[in-house]
Amino acid sequence: MFCPKCGSEVEAGKNFCGKCGSPINGNQSGIAPNTPQINNQQGFVPQPFMNMPQTIQKQKNIPAAVSGAVFALGSFLPFISASVLGFSQSITLMKGGDGIISLILGGLAILFALLGKNVAVTVVGAFSAVFSLFEIGNVGNAVSSEYGAIVKKEIGYWCIVLGGLAILACGIYGIISNKKKQVNQ
């Protein structure tokens, strides 16, 4: 015997299709035998979609959040320094004006990473990487100029460069791992 709704084979004597749950010929009531009746006073709620695929819960992307924090922290740390005749001077991105941009990008990376929005983390990571390349170009101009011997890159420089690339990499990794989880479900 076959189900009139979905066409799958149904064992003889069965009143409902095992695949779609439709009633088979003899049972037109629509209620399967031995089905508990809903009693709202006791709070019983049936689970009608037990075979439905479950949605994947978005997980926090902690490595991306840490990378965003490192990127933002780079705004406050010495970015480049210059030494002349025993005198040393360093500058941060906050003094140069670009610090606000790195704080916003780092903050967005942290926010989206903690919300599990890996596509948004990847977009912020791309902007962070472009920002890093811009800063590398600026420092490269200073280092290659006539002052190159006295200008050196400091910890803030490396936080911005490596943090921006790490945000991008963690966002991409988060997207790939979520796709794998969806396939495995």
Secondary structure, DSSP 4 states (H G I P E B T S, - for coil): -B-TTT--B--TT-SB-TTT--B-TT--SS--TTPPPP-TTTT----TTTTSPPPPPPPP-HHHHHHHHHHHHTTTS--EEEEETTEEEEE-HHHHTTHHHHHHHHHHHHHHHHHT-HHHHHHHHHHHHHHHHHHHHHHHHHHHSTTTTTEEE-HHHHHHHHHHHHHHHHHHHHHHHHHHHHHH-
